[in-house]
Amino acid sequence: MSANETEASRRTAIFGWITLAARLILGGILIYAGVLKVGDLRQSVIAVQAYEFPIPIWMEFVIGYSLPVVEILLGLVIVVGLFSRWSSALGGLLMVAYIAGIASAWARGLNIDCGCLTPGGGLEPGQATMYFEDILRDIGLVACAVWTVIFPASTISLD
């Protein structure tokens, strides 16, 4: 084996481990977020309603009731490495949607808890929001998704 082939093999192995870590982080957070919400779907609807988006109430209920299940299922697919490129792309797009929602709430001066890793909903007057931290976290998760889309082959995967 030549020096170039050895270096390429080492790089592929390292990238495979990085991709595994990126998948576990992105998928694990999605699973965790979904599990936190799936036990109280009514609170999930309240969290969606707190964003005050101009959408019909029935859509708030559809989003509130389905989002935790979608997060869990998508997270599981990402963690096990099934359709890694596509499932991670969907996870990344979901994070971009979350970033847009949080940024919208922040720009409109809403005082809410995003409901990402908490029950969500309105905050009491004087309670601090965590918009900046939430957006930074989600940007990191987008980075995990982008890495996995670019380098989908990983050490442990069903692909």
C-alpha positions as CSV (number, residue, x, y, z in Angstrom):
1,M,0.0,0.0,0.0
2,S,1.4,3.4,-1.0
3,A,1.7,6.4,1.3
4,N,-1.1,8.1,-0.5
5,E,-3.4,5.1,-0.1
6,T,-2.5,4.8,3.6
7,E,-3.3,8.5,4.1
8,A,-6.6,8.2,2.2
9,S,-7.5,5.2,4.3
10,R,-6.7,7.0,7.5
11,R,-8.7,10.0,6.4
12,T,-11.7,7.9,5.5
13,A,-11.6,6.2,8.9
14,I,-11.4,9.5,10.8
15,F,-14.2,11.0,8.7
16,G,-16.3,7.8,9.4
17,W,-16.0,8.4,13.2
18,I,-16.8,12.1,12.8
19,T,-19.9,11.2,10.8
20,L,-20.9,8.7,13.5
21,A,-20.5,11.4,16.2
22,A,-22.5,13.9,14.1
23,R,-25.3,11.4,13.5
24,L,-25.4,10.5,17.2
25,I,-25.6,14.2,18.2
26,L,-28.2,15.2,15.7
27,G,-30.3,12.1,16.0
28,G,-29.9,11.9,19.8
29,I,-31.1,15.5,20.3
30,L,-34.1,14.9,18.0
31,I,-35.0,11.8,20.0
32,Y,-34.5,13.5,23.3
33,A,-36.6,16.5,22.2
34,G,-39.4,14.3,20.9
35,V,-39.5,12.1,24.0
36,L,-39.7,15.2,26.3
37,K,-42.8,16.4,24.4
38,V,-44.6,13.2,23.4
39,G,-45.8,12.6,27.0
40,D,-47.8,15.9,27.0
41,L,-48.9,16.6,23.5
42,R,-51.3,19.3,24.7
43,Q,-48.3,21.3,26.1
44,S,-46.6,20.7,22.7
45,V,-49.6,22.5,21.1
46,I,-49.3,25.3,23.6
47,A,-45.6,25.7,22.7
48,V,-46.5,26.0,19.0
49,Q,-49.3,28.5,19.8
50,A,-46.8,30.6,21.7
51,Y,-45.1,31.5,18.5
52,E,-48.2,33.3,17.3
53,F,-47.8,32.3,13.7
54,P,-50.6,33.4,11.4
55,I,-51.8,29.8,10.8
56,P,-55.2,28.2,11.4
57,I,-55.7,26.7,14.8
58,W,-56.1,23.2,13.3
59,M,-52.6,23.5,11.9
60,E,-51.2,24.4,15.3
61,F,-52.8,21.2,16.6
62,V,-51.4,19.1,13.7
63,I,-47.9,20.5,14.3
64,G,-48.1,20.2,18.1
65,Y,-49.3,16.6,18.0
66,S,-47.2,15.3,15.2
67,L,-43.8,17.1,15.7
68,P,-42.7,15.0,18.8
69,V,-43.4,11.8,16.9
70,V,-41.6,13.1,13.8
71,E,-38.6,14.1,15.9
72,I,-38.4,10.7,17.5
73,L,-38.8,8.7,14.3
74,L,-36.4,11.0,12.3
75,G,-33.9,10.9,15.2
76,L,-34.0,7.0,15.3
77,V,-33.4,6.8,11.5
78,I,-30.4,9.2,11.8
79,V,-28.9,7.4,14.8
80,V,-29.0,4.0,13.2
81,G,-27.6,5.4,10.0
82,L,-30.4,4.5,7.6
83,F,-30.5,6.7,4.5
84,S,-27.9,8.8,6.3
85,R,-27.6,11.6,3.7
86,W,-31.3,12.1,3.3
87,S,-32.4,11.6,6.9
88,S,-29.6,14.0,8.0
89,A,-30.7,16.5,5.4
90,L,-34.2,16.4,6.7
91,G,-32.9,16.8,10.3
92,G,-30.9,19.8,9.2
93,L,-33.9,21.4,7.4
94,L,-35.9,20.9,10.6
95,M,-33.2,22.7,12.6
96,V,-33.3,25.5,10.0
97,A,-37.0,25.8,10.5
98,Y,-36.5,25.9,14.3
99,I,-33.9,28.6,13.9
100,A,-36.3,30.6,11.7
101,G,-39.1,30.2,14.2
102,I,-36.9,31.3,17.2
103,A,-35.5,34.2,15.2
104,S,-39.0,35.3,14.3
105,A,-40.2,35.1,17.9
106,W,-37.1,37.1,19.0
107,A,-37.6,39.7,16.2
108,R,-41.3,40.2,17.2
109,G,-40.4,40.6,20.8
110,L,-42.2,37.6,22.1
111,N,-41.3,36.4,25.5
112,I,-41.5,32.6,25.1
113,D,-39.6,29.4,25.8
114,C,-38.9,27.9,22.4
115,G,-40.1,24.4,23.4
116,C,-37.1,22.7,21.9
117,L,-35.8,20.8,24.9
118,T,-38.4,22.1,27.4
119,P,-42.2,22.1,27.5
120,G,-42.3,25.5,25.8
121,G,-44.9,28.2,25.9
122,G,-45.1,31.8,27.2
123,L,-42.7,33.0,29.9
124,E,-43.7,35.1,32.9
125,P,-42.8,38.8,32.7
126,G,-39.2,39.3,33.6
127,Q,-38.2,35.7,32.8
128,A,-35.3,35.7,30.4
129,T,-35.5,34.1,27.0
130,M,-32.7,32.0,25.7
131,Y,-33.1,32.7,22.0
132,F,-29.4,33.3,21.3
133,E,-28.3,30.1,23.0
134,D,-31.1,28.1,21.3
135,I,-30.1,29.4,17.9
136,L,-26.4,28.6,18.5
137,R,-27.4,25.1,19.5
138,D,-29.4,24.6,16.4
139,I,-26.7,26.0,14.2
140,G,-24.4,23.4,15.7
141,L,-27.0,20.7,14.9
142,V,-27.2,22.1,11.3
143,A,-23.4,21.7,11.1
144,C,-23.8,18.0,12.2
145,A,-26.4,17.5,9.4
146,V,-24.3,19.2,6.8
147,W,-21.2,17.1,7.7
148,T,-23.3,13.9,7.4
149,V,-24.8,15.0,4.1
150,I,-21.3,15.7,2.7
151,F,-19.6,12.6,4.3
152,P,-22.5,10.1,4.8
153,A,-20.3,7.0,5.2
154,S,-19.7,6.2,8.8
155,T,-18.1,3.6,11.0
156,I,-21.4,2.1,12.2
157,S,-24.4,2.5,10.0
158,L,-27.2,0.6,8.3
159,D,-26.5,2.2,5.0
